[in-house]
């Protein structure tokens, strides 16, 4: 048979039989992966729903195993089994893996620093790249947080090098909550401020013994109040903010104070 000259020194001089054998292995691997994928998904649909995710879980691992097996079978067909060729192959694979996993190594180092410096810990509420949630676990590569909408977000530790990380609790059960109010400028600001502070002080979610602060800003469109207080349990922060908002609005209305309204400029046609 005609031989096809090799472009790399470590490769064999390929014959058409070798090429057909390699193509056959690749096609067979693809068929096995497709059949396995169809079979597992079919089984997942017919088993009780509580077992569905358990059945689907091995699918990525199975496809990876099929791909690795195909590579192991093809390698002796393509490469001359010489010592220097094996060394060159190992060096090439090592270099490729080092380049491919450089980001993974960065994540591992950042994760180690995170643990040593106690940047955050399970139970903390943190914000990274605009994502805010509770830290559920700190793994070797990434931190897993759950947002208030019950969505799990996986953030690589390497974000520690380039992103600002906001920790609202820093190992504490309590955190500062803020409720905003926007009132019409014509009112008694001292009385409104006192009444909002009473709303926070009497809330069942407030951590006893902590201070309540009411910050007032005058804006061109009205007066902005920021009611700040500490919640007893960090997981109740949104219930606390809702309680402050609802009861605060009722208190403002009972005083006969109007709320500010945004004025939208009319677009010219």
Buried (B, 14 or more C-beta within 10 A) or exposed (E): EEEEEBEEEBBBEBEEEBEEBBEEBBEEBEEBBEEBBEEBEEEBEEEEEEEBEEBBEEBEEBBEEBEEEBEEBBEEBBBBEEEEBBEBBEEEEEEEEEEEEEEEEBBBEBBEEBBEEEBBBEBBBBBBEEEBBBBBEBEEBBBBBBEEEEEEBEBBBBBBEEEEBEBBBEEBBBBBBEBEBBBBEEBEBEEBBEBBBEBBEEBEBBBEEBEBBBEBEEEEEBBBBBBBBBBBEBEBBEBBBBBBBEBBBEBBEEEEBEEBEEEEEEEEE
